[in-house]
Amino acid sequence: MGLVDTIIGHNKEKQILLNALKKDRLATTYLFCGESGIGKRTFALEFAKVLNCEHPTAESDSCDHCSCCRKISSNNHPDLFVVAPESNVIRIEAIREVQEFLSLAPYEGRKKIVIIDDAHLMNQPASNAFLKTLEEPAANSLIILISNLPELLLETIRSRCFRLNFALLNEEETIQVLKRHLGIIEEEMLRALARLCMGRPGIFGGAEYEEIMGEFDNIAGALETKKVSDRVTDRTELEHWIERITIIFRDILLTMVHPHLKDALIVDSLQGFYNRISKKLDIDSIIKLYTRLTDLKRSLRFNINLSIARNYIESKLNEHY
């Protein structure tokens, strides 16, 4: 299928990279920025195929069926190295492995490719070590950093990268992604999921429709008890929990301001709950809760204590609800 056909949306980014490849003007390091769940990592892997494909198309895209493409698809290519956080951090040991990997010439492909997912989670020693790698890039190599919080990267790292900003997918693109990964599913369910994703079809992973809707039911119950779910055990889960509760607040506010616009609700299965809540809360309280939880979500990137964050949420729910 290749990069162009495999990746849904992000057409501008495809053309920028393919044109740079045709003109032999690729940067040595790219920074893929954008919200989580929009396909940045998948895009990076597909571009890795493009760079090392044995039988590229006339448009410089990958063939997606040669030995090289198949090995990259299975994460088994000797010239591809993917770094991901462990326990929410990328440590210097991982960057040293990157340096060792890049010190060797390509084994099978034309380029050695490093993909660092959630690059903003590099700690200070890792960032400093990685900066040295950027200052002296290895020949025949390309590095792709992926981040939804690029402002947390060192400025000296960001300044050495060619930055590509990936946008949210539109509704039809989101539905195409969901169809591809969820298989046969009713059109009504697809559109409901697309509304929930809000342009980020990857945020729910491979969860089933009923499981996703169950999460929102649980959060609605948590609102009524003014307690954060016991299932929230780390910062990533808390971030997801906040994302979902702010969606519910958005729908509650819409119910209060425009009760006739039921088709605009994101989680329309909770209409009864919205009606009950709208009688207990005023608009000012909803806006304050939404704003404070959104601010808290941003603060999670600074490694604040999980217990403090939970207590803060529960105190604000008790204050306003």
N, C-alpha and C positions, 0 to 999 in steps of 0.2 A: 504493500500500500504506500509506503513512504511517508515522509514528514507531512507533505501537503494533504494527503488523504487521511492519514491516521489522526492527526490533530484537528479537532473541530474548533473553529474560531481562530483567533490570534493570527489573522492573515497578514497584517502589517509586519509582525515579527518574523513570520516565515520569509517574506520577501526581502526583508533587510538582510537576513543571514544568508539566504540562497544567492542574492545578488553579490554580497561580499565574497562568497565562495567563488562565484563565477569570475570575479575580477581579481581574485587572489589578494583580497584586502581584509582578511579575517583578523580580528584582534586576538591577542594572546589570552585575554581573560575577559569573560562576560559576567555581568551581574543581572540575573533574572529576578525582577521585583514584581510584587503583586500579591493580592489576597491569597490566603491558603485555599486549596480546593479548586483552583482554576486550571490546573494541568501543567504547571511550570516544570515539575520533575519529569513528567512524561515527555514534554517537549524537549527537554535536555537530552533524554535518552534517544529520542528519535533523531535529534541533530547529531548525536554521536554516531548513529548509523550512517547518516549522510557523509560524515567526514571520512569514514573508513570503508564504505561500501565497495565491494569488488566490481559491481556492474551498475554504476550510477546511470540515471536516466538522462535524456537530452536536456532536461531542465535542472540538472545537477542534484536531483533528489535521489534518495536511496531506493534500491530495488525491493528491499524488505524480505528477500528470500535467499540471498547468498549466505555462505557460511558465516561471514562476518556479521551480517545483520541478525542472523539467528542466534549467534553467541551473545550479542549485546542484549537481545530480547530476553535471554535466559540469565543475564548478568554473569556470563562466563567467558568474557573476552579478555585476553591477557593485556590488552592496551587500554582497558577501561577500569578506572578505580572510583568507586562511589563511597563517599564519607557521609555518615548520618550520626546524629547525636546519640550518646549513650547516657541515660539518666539525665536528659535535658541539658547536656553540655557536650561540647567538642573539645577534647583535651589535646595537649601538645603532642602526646604519643601518636594520635591520629595524623597530625600534620607532619610529623617525622616520617610516618609511613608514606605520605604523599610525596615528600621530598625524595625518599629512596626510590619510589616508583618512577618519578620523573627523571631521575638520574640515569635511567637506562634508556637505550634507544628503542623505538617501536619494534615489537616482536613480529606481529602479523600485519597490522594496519599501517596507514600513512602517518597517523598521529597518536600520541599518548593523550588520553582524555581523562581529566579529573572532574567529577561532579561533587560539590559539597552542598548537601541539603541542609536547610536551616542554618546557613552560614553565620547568622548573627549570634548563634549559641557558642561560637568559639570563645573560650575564656581568654584572659589577657596573655598568658604565656603562649597559647596557641595562635592568637592573633599576631603577636610579635614575630613568632617563627614563620607564620604564613607570609607576613610582609616581606621577609627576606626572599621567599620564593618568588614573589611578584617582582621584586627588584632585579632579579636575575632569572628571567624565564628560560626554561629549558627549550632547546630547539625541537621542532616537530611536536609541540605539545599545545594543548588548549585546556583552560580551566573554566568551569562554569560554577559560579556561586548562585545559590537559590535562597531567597529570603522574602518573607512577608513583613519584616521589620528591618529594612536596610539601614535605617538611621542608627541602629545599634552597632553597626560595623564601624571600625576605625575609619576616620576620614581619609587617612593615608591609604587604606585598602580601597575604599570606594573610588578615590580619584584615579586609581590605576586600572579601573574596570570600564569596559564599554557597557553602559546600562541600558537594559530593555525593560520597559514598564508594561506588564501584561494587564489587560483590563478584564473586568468581569464578563462572563458570557451573557449573551442575550437569552431570552426565554426559549427561542427555537433551538439555539445551539445547546442550551442546557438540556432540553428534552432529547436531542440527538445523543448526547453523552449518556444520559440515563438509559435510553433504549439500548445502547450498545453494551452497557455494563450490567444492566438488570435483566436483559432479555425481554421476553413477552410480558407485558404488563398493560393493564387497562389504560386507555387514553386519559380518563379522569384522574387516575392515580398519578400518572406521569406529570400532568399539569399541576397537581397538588404538590408533588415533590419539587417540581421546578420552582414553584412559588417559595417553598421552604428554603431551597438552596440559595435563592437570590443571586444567581450567576456563579455559584461555587459548587458545582455538582460533586466535587470530591470530598466535601466536608462530612458526608454521612458514610463514606467508605462503601462497603458492600452490604450495609444494613437493609433488612427487608422493610417494606412500607409500614407494616403493622408495628414493627419495632420502633421505627422513627416516630410514628404517631403516639406510641406508648410513652416515649420520652417526654413529649409535650404534655400528655395527661399527667405524668408524674410531677412535672414542674408546676402545672396548674395546682395540683394538690399541695405542693410545697409552699406555694403562695398563700394558700388558705391556712396552712399551719405555721407559716412564717419561719420555715426551717429549710436550710440547704439540704438537698438529698444526701443520704449517707453513702450513695454510690460515688460521690465526688471525693476522690482520694488523692488527686495530684493537681498540679496547676493547669495541665492541659485539659483535664476533665472539667475543672472549674471555669476555664475560659469558654469551653463549649457550652457549659450550663448557663453562663451569663449571656452568650450569644442567643440561646434559645429563649431565655426569659425576657430579653429585650425585644425579641420578635413578638412575644405575647403582649408586652406592654404597648408595642406599636399597634397591635390589633385592638387592644382595650381602648386606646386613645381614639382610634378611628371609629370604634363603636359609639363612643361618647360624643364625638364631634359630628360624625356623619353616619347615623344609624341606618340610613337607607342604602349605604354602599357596601352591602354584604359581600358582593362579588370581589371586592378589593381586599378582603381579609386574606392573610397568608395561611393561618390555621383556622379554616372555617368550621372545623368540627368542634371547636370550643366556643361556639356562639353563645350557648347557654351560660357557660362560665363567665364570658365577657359581660353579659347582661347583669349577672349577679354582682360582679366586681365593680362595674360602673356605678352601681347604686351605693357602694361603700367608700369609693375614692373619688376625689375631685380631680380635675384636669391638672392642676398645679402639682398635686402629689405624684401623679403618674409621670409628669415631665421631670420632676426632681429625682424620682427613683431611676428612671431611664438614664438621666445624665450621670448620676452617681455610679451606677453600675457600669456604664460605658467608660467612665474615668478609671474605675477599679480594673477593668479589663486591660486598659493601657498600662496600669501600674504592675500587672502581673509579670511583664517583661523584665522588671527590675528585681525579680526573685523575692517578692514580699512573702512573709510567712503565711502558709495556707490557713492555719487556725485563725490568725488575725483577720484574713480576708473573709472567712466564713462568718466570724462573729460580726464583722462590719456589715455584711449583707443582711444578716438576721436582725441586727439593731435597726437598720434602715427600714426593713419591712415592718417591724414593730412600731417604728416611729410614724410611718405614713399609712399603714393599713389598719 
